[in-house]
Amino acid sequence: MPKIKTRKAVSKRVRRTGSGKLKRMREFSGCHHIREKKSPKRTRKFRKTALVHKTDEHRITTLAPYV
């Protein structure tokens, strides 16, 4: 049976936690562009990671099965 190809764009953006859940960066994780209008509180929140929602987990595991 052939191997399933991993979508490299997805594999760079998602990691597995120890318990097997998927972890992702927030929306504007770099947040270096047009920061004047964004409050410091907002830019600090972008640094944190978030878990992928359980309804999206199946979609991401089909795109990157070996992540």
SULCORJO-V601604 format. One record per helix or strand of 2 or more residues. SS is the DSSP state (A for helix, B for strand). FROM is the first residue (numbers start at 1). LEN is the number of residues. Records with the same first field share a line. If there is no record, write none. Layout:
SS: FROM-LEN  FROM-LEN
This chain:
A: 8-6  40-8  54-10
B: 14-3  22-4  49-3
